[in-house]
Amino acid sequence: MTFFYDDSADVMYIYLADEAGPCLYVESSGAILRIERETEKLVSVTIPAFHRILERGTLVLPEVATAVLPHGFLESILHKH
């Protein structure tokens, strides 16, 4: 799993897989989920306006996204900002 925050665009990218075949992109709860078509596996989550959302305290990820993140991930992000 890889995390990348683009400060200039205020976007958090969470990559759950290094490679994936053709994907669907689904918007859910303000996040963009990338799902591999063949396997239906979640391969990445993109969160636009990430820092602004953290400042408001309104970060909500779809259940499918939070299920694959490491335990305590959201809490660790909230404490960094």
ABEGO torsion letter per residue (X at the ends): XBBBBBAAAGBBBBBABABBBBBBBBBBGGBBBBBBAAAGBBABBBBBGAAAAAAAGABBBBAAAAAABBBGAAAAAAAAX
